[in-house]
Amino acid sequence: MVFTPGCPALSSAYRVRAHRNSVSSCCALAESAMVETHIVISYGARRCIQLEIGSRVEDASALADVVHHPADLSASISSGSFQTLGMAVVPCSARTLAAMATGNSDNLLTRAADVTLTERRPLVPAVRETPLNLIHIRNLETVTLAGAAVLPPVPAIYHRPRTIDHLFRQTVGKIPRPIRHRPPPFRPLAYSR
């Protein structure tokens, strides 16, 4: 999910132009005013939405302001000139983590993540793999050293949740925190949606 600043606003793989307070669904969608969200639903995320969430991909896509195809490497979010506040990858598979750690930009999701790191913007991969092997740990280290704020979706119980939804909301509510509203210093190019 990609967030962009100061645009009226609601998705899966993900750059941000402005900050939102909480997110919902496997796509970690933001829910606050004045934010435009862009979503890329990878092929793996499509299966996750169908099998694990029991929802339709169209329902997740409807939550975003702009939906991008994962093969569209010419999309606005693939360029550092397109001003964003940051990006969240929810959920982030070990495969996507490995691609981000090695700069493998063979699809729009990993390209947008690479651009986010290159531009020193916040990147929040919610890595859901468990258990972790040494390769996963090294990839987590690499993206962290590159500037990402790794946020595994680990439910907490200190807030005494009463339902699974409470567990989910607490975890998902942490995802946009590393992404802070920073007005862009310039707008060199105008991209159409």
LOVEXTOR-470787 format. One record per residue: x, y negated, z negated of N, C-alpha, C in turn. Coordinates in steps of 0.1 Angstrom, whole numbers, plus 5000, padded with zeros to 4 digits. Example, Ala and Ser with C-alpha at 12.3 -4.5 7.8 and 13.67 -1.06 7.14 Angstrom:
// LOVEXTOR-470787
PT    nx    ny    nz   cax   cay   caz    cx    cy    cz
PT  5132  5057  4922  5123  5045  4922  5132  5033  4922
PT  5128  5022  4929  5137  5011  4929  5129  5000  4921
This chain:
// LOVEXTOR-470787
PT    nx    ny    nz   cax   cay   caz    cx    cy    cz
PT  5008  5012  5000  5000  5000  5000  5009  4988  5000
PT  5006  4979  5008  5014  4966  5009  5005  4955  5005
PT  5011  4946  4997  5003  4934  4992  5009  4922  4998
PT  5000  4913  5002  5004  4900  5008  4999  4888  5000
PT  5005  4877  4999  5001  4866  4991  4990  4857  4995
PT  4981  4853  4986  4971  4843  4988  4961  4846  4998
PT  4958  4858  5001  4947  4861  5010  4935  4867  5003
PT  4923  4864  5007  4912  4870  5001  4912  4885  5002
PT  4907  4891  4992  4907  4906  4993  4893  4911  4992
PT  4908  4952  4998  4911  4963  4989  4916  4976  4996
PT  4939  5011  4990  4943  5017  4997  4953  5026  4997
PT  4964  5034  5007  4973  5045  5004  4987  5041  5008
PT  4994  5038  5017  5008  5038  5017  5014  5025  5019
PT  5016  5013  5020  5012  5004  5011  5021  4992  5009
PT  5020  4982  5014  5027  4969  5011  5018  4959  5005
PT  5023  4950  4997  5015  4941  4990  5018  4927  4992
PT  5008  4918  4995  5011  4904  4997  5007  4896  4984
PT  5000  4902  4975  4997  4895  4962  4993  4906  4952
PT  4994  4902  4939  4992  4912  4929  4978  4914  4925
PT  4975  4927  4922  4961  4930  4917  4963  4937  4903
PT  4952  4937  4895  4953  4942  4882  4952  4957  4880
PT  4944  4964  4888  4943  4978  4886  4941  4985  4900
PT  4942  4998  4900  4941  5005  4913  4932  5017  4911
PT  4926  5022  4922  4918  5033  4920  4920  5043  4931
PT  4918  5056  4929  4920  5067  4938  4934  5070  4941
PT  4936  5081  4947  4949  5086  4951  4957  5075  4959
PT  4950  5066  4965  4956  5056  4973  4961  5044  4964
PT  4958  5044  4952  4963  5033  4943  4959  5019  4948
PT  4946  5017  4949  4941  5005  4955  4940  4994  4944
PT  4944  4982  4948  4944  4971  4939  4930  4965  4939
PT  4926  4959  4927  4913  4953  4925  4913  4939  4919
PT  4918  4930  4926  4918  4916  4921  4916  4906  4933
PT  4913  4894  4929  4910  4884  4940  4923  4879  4946
PT  4922  4873  4957  4933  4866  4964  4945  4876  4968
PT  4942  4888  4972  4952  4897  4976  4947  4904  4989
PT  4956  4905  4998  4953  4913  5011  4961  4926  5010
PT  4954  4937  5012  4961  4950  5011  4962  4956  5025
PT  4974  4962  5027  4976  4970  5040  4978  4984  5035
PT  4973  4994  5043  4974  5008  5039  4979  5016  5051
PT  4987  5026  5048  4992  5036  5057  4989  5049  5051
PT  4980  5057  5056  4977  5070  5051  4985  5080  5059
PT  4995  5086  5052  5004  5096  5059  4996  5108  5062
PT  5001  5117  5070  4994  5130  5073  4993  5138  5060
PT  5003  5138  5052  5002  5145  5039  4992  5139  5030
PT  4991  5126  5029  4981  5119  5021  4967  5122  5026
PT  4965  5124  5039  4952  5128  5044  4947  5141  5038
PT  4956  5150  5037  4953  5163  5031  4951  5162  5016
PT  4959  5154  5010  4957  5151  4995  4943  5146  4992
PT  4939  5136  5000  4926  5129  4998  4915  5140  5000
PT  4916  5148  5010  4906  5158  5012  4906  5169  5002
PT  4917  5175  4999  4918  5187  4990  4918  5184  4976
PT  4926  5173  4972  4927  5171  4957  4917  5161  4952
PT  4913  5151  4960  4904  5141  4955  4890  5145  4959
PT  4888  5153  4970  4875  5157  4974  4868  5145  4981
PT  4875  5137  4987  4869  5125  4993  4873  5125  5008
PT  4867  5116  5015  4870  5114  5030  4880  5104  5032
PT  4889  5106  5042  4899  5096  5045  4893  5082  5048
PT  4882  5083  5055  4875  5070  5058  4871  5062  5046
PT  4867  5069  5035  4864  5062  5023  4876  5055  5017
PT  4888  5061  5017  4900  5055  5013  4904  5043  5022
PT  4903  5045  5035  4906  5035  5044  4897  5023  5043
PT  4885  5025  5039  4875  5013  5038  4879  5004  5026
PT  4888  5009  5017  4892  5001  5006  4903  4991  5009
PT  4909  4992  5020  4920  4983  5024  4915  4972  5033
PT  4922  4961  5033  4919  4950  5043  4924  4953  5057
PT  4936  4960  5057  4942  4963  5070  4946  4978  5069
PT  4942  4986  5079  4946  5000  5080  4956  5002  5092
PT  4968  5008  5089  4978  5010  5099  4979  5025  5102
PT  4982  5029  5114  4984  5043  5117  4999  5046  5114
PT  5001  5058  5108  5015  5061  5104  5025  5062  5115
PT  5021  5064  5127  5030  5064  5139  5033  5050  5145
PT  5026  5040  5140  5027  5027  5146  5039  5019  5140
PT  5050  5021  5145  5062  5014  5141  5063  5000  5145
PT  5053  4995  5153  5053  4981  5157  5043  4973  5148
PT  5038  4979  5138  5028  4973  5129  5035  4961  5122
PT  5027  4951  5117  5032  4940  5111  5041  4943  5099
PT  5037  4953  5091  5044  4957  5079  5058  4963  5081
PT  5061  4966  5094  5074  4972  5097  5085  4962  5099
PT  5081  4949  5097  5091  4938  5099  5093  4930  5086
PT  5105  4927  5083  5108  4919  5072  5103  4905  5073
PT  5100  4900  5086  5095  4887  5088  5080  4886  5083
PT  5074  4897  5081  5060  4897  5076  5061  4897  5061
PT  5057  4885  5055  5059  4883  5041  5050  4891  5033
PT  5055  4898  5023  5047  4906  5014  5053  4904  5000
PT  5045  4908  4990  5049  4907  4976  5056  4920  4971
PT  5053  4931  4978  5059  4944  4975  5051  4955  4981
PT  5054  4967  4976  5048  4979  4982  5047  4990  4971
PT  5036  4997  4971  5035  5009  4963  5032  5021  4971
PT  5038  5032  4968  5036  5045  4976  5030  5055  4966
PT  5017  5057  4968  5010  5065  4958  5001  5075  4965
PT  5002  5088  4963  5013  5094  4956  5025  5095  4965
PT  5037  5096  4959  5049  5097  4967  5055  5111  4966
PT  5055  5118  4977  5060  5132  4977  5075  5132  4977
PT  5081  5144  4974  5095  5145  4974  5101  5142  4988
PT  5093  5146  4998  5097  5143  5012  5098  5128  5015
PT  5088  5121  5011  5088  5106  5013  5099  5100  5004
PT  5101  5105  4992  5112  5100  4984  5125  5102  4991
PT  5128  5114  4996  5140  5117  5003  5142  5108  5015
PT  5132  5105  5022  5133  5096  5034  5136  5082  5029
PT  5130  5077  5019  5133  5064  5013  5148  5063  5009
PT  5152  5074  5002  5166  5074  4996  5176  5074  5007
PT  5173  5080  5019  5183  5081  5029  5181  5071  5041
PT  5171  5062  5039  5168  5052  5050  5162  5059  5062
PT  5156  5070  5061  5150  5077  5073  5136  5070  5075
PT  5136  5062  5086  5124  5054  5089  5117  5060  5101
PT  5113  5073  5101  5107  5079  5112  5092  5077  5113
PT  5086  5070  5103  5071  5067  5104  5069  5054  5097
PT  5057  5048  5098  5055  5035  5093  5056  5034  5078
PT  5052  5044  5071  5053  5044  5056  5068  5043  5052
PT  5076  5051  5057  5090  5050  5053  5097  5038  5059
PT  5093  5033  5071  5099  5021  5076  5095  5009  5068
PT  5082  5008  5063  5078  4997  5055  5085  4998  5041
PT  5087  5010  5036  5095  5011  5024  5109  5006  5025
PT  5115  5010  5037  5129  5006  5040  5130  4991  5041
PT  5120  4985  5048  5120  4970  5049  5118  4963  5035
PT  5110  4969  5027  5107  4964  5014  5120  4963  5006
PT  5128  4974  5006  5140  4975  4999  5151  4965  5005
PT  5151  4965  5018  5160  4956  5025  5158  4941  5022
PT  5145  4937  5021  5142  4924  5018  5142  4921  5003
PT  5146  4930  4995  5147  4929  4980  5133  4926  4974
PT  5123  4932  4980  5109  4931  4974  5106  4943  4966
PT  5097  4942  4956  5094  4954  4948  5088  4965  4956
PT  5094  4977  4953  5089  4990  4958  5086  4999  4946
PT  5074  5004  4946  5069  5012  4935  5065  5026  4940
PT  5074  5036  4940  5071  5049  4944  5065  5057  4932
PT  5053  5062  4933  5047  5070  4922  5050  5084  4925
PT  5062  5089  4922  5066  5102  4925  5059  5113  4917
PT  5052  5122  4923  5044  5131  4915  5050  5145  4914
PT  5061  5148  4919  5067  5162  4919  5071  5166  4905
PT  5069  5179  4902  5073  5184  4890  5073  5200  4891
PT  5083  5206  4886  5095  5201  4880  5105  5195  4890
PT  5114  5187  4886  5124  5181  4894  5137  5189  4895
PT  5142  5190  4908  5155  5196  4909  5166  5185  4910
PT  5178  5189  4911  5189  5179  4912  5188  5170  4924
PT  5183  5175  4935  5181  5167  4947  5171  5156  4945
PT  5160  5160  4938  5149  5150  4935  5155  5139  4926
PT  5163  5143  4916  5168  5134  4906  5178  5124  4913
PT  5186  5129  4922  5196  5121  4929  5188  5111  4938
PT  5178  5115  4944  5170  5106  4953  5163  5096  4944
PT  5158  5099  4932  5152  5090  4923  5163  5079  4919
PT  5175  5084  4916  5186  5075  4913  5189  5065  4925
PT  5189  5071  4937  5193  5063  4948  5183  5052  4951
PT  5170  5055  4950  5160  5044  4953  5160  5034  4942
PT  5162  5039  4929  5163  5030  4918  5174  5020  4919
PT  5186  5025  4923  5198  5017  4925  5195  5007  4937
PT  5187  5011  4946  5184  5002  4958  5173  4992  4954
PT  5167  4993  4942  5158  4983  4938  5144  4987  4935
PT  5141  5000  4937  5127  5005  4935  5125  5006  4920
PT  5112  5005  4916  5108  5008  4902  5100  5021  4903
PT  5106  5032  4900  5100  5045  4901  5090  5046  4890
PT  5078  5050  4893  5067  5051  4883  5060  5064  4885
PT  5065  5075  4878  5058  5088  4880  5044  5087  4873
PT  5034  5092  4880  5020  5091  4875  5018  5101  4863
PT  5024  5097  4851  5023  5106  4840  5012  5100  4830
PT  5002  5108  4828  4991  5103  4819  4996  5101  4804
PT  4992  5091  4798  4995  5088  4784  4983  5091  4775
PT  4985  5094  4763  4974  5097  4754  4974  5087  4742
PT  4984  5078  4741  4985  5069  4730  4973  5059  4729
PT  4966  5057  4740  4955  5048  4740  4942  5055  4737
PT  4943  5068  4733  4932  5077  4729  4921  5077  4740
PT  4924  5082  4752  4914  5082  4762  4903  5092  4759
PT  4891  5088  4763  4879  5097  4760  4875  5105  4772
PT  4880  5101  4784  4876  5108  4796  4889  5109  4805
PT  4888  5118  4815  4899  5119  4825  4900  5106  4832
PT  4889  5099  4835  4889  5086  4841  4897  5076  4833
PT  4896  5076  4820  4904  5067  4812  4919  5070  4813
PT  4923  5083  4814  4937  5087  4816  4941  5082  4829
PT  4933  5083  4840  4937  5079  4853  4938  5064  4854
PT  4929  5057  4848  4929  5042  4849  4942  5036  4842
PT  4946  5042  4831  4957  5038  4824  4970  5040  4832
PT  4971  5051  4838  4983  5054  4847  4983  5045  4859
PT  4972  5045  4866  4971  5037  4878  4972  5022  4876
PT  4968  5017  4864  4969  5003  4860  4984  4998  4859
PT  4993  5008  4858  5007  5004  4857  5014  5001  4870
PT  5008  5007  4881  5014  5006  4894  5017  4992  4899
PT  5007  4983  4898  5010  4970  4904  5019  4961  4895
PT  5022  4965  4883  5029  4956  4874  5043  4951  4879
PT  5051  4960  4885  5064  4955  4890  5062  4945  4902
PT  5051  4944  4908  5049  4935  4919  5043  4922  4914
PT  5051  4912  4914  5046  4899  4909  5044  4889  4921
PT  5035  4880  4919  5032  4870  4929  5044  4861  4931
PT  5050  4861  4942  5061  4851  4946  5057  4845  4959
PT  5054  4832  4959  5050  4826  4972  5062  4828  4982
PT  5059  4831  4995  5069  4832  5004  5076  4819  5007
PT  5089  4819  5009  5096  4807  5012  5094  4801  5025
PT  5090  4809  5035  5087  4805  5048  5078  4815  5055
PT  5072  4811  5066  5064  4820  5074  5068  4819  5089
PT  5079  4826  5093  5085  4824  5106  5076  4829  5117
PT  5069  4840  5115  5061  4846  5125  5046  4848  5121
PT  5037  4846  5130  5023  4850  5127  5020  4863  5134
PT  5015  4872  5126  5011  4885  5131  4996  4887  5132
PT  4992  4893  5142  4977  4896  5143  4975  4909  5136
PT  4963  4911  5131  4960  4923  5125  4956  4933  5135
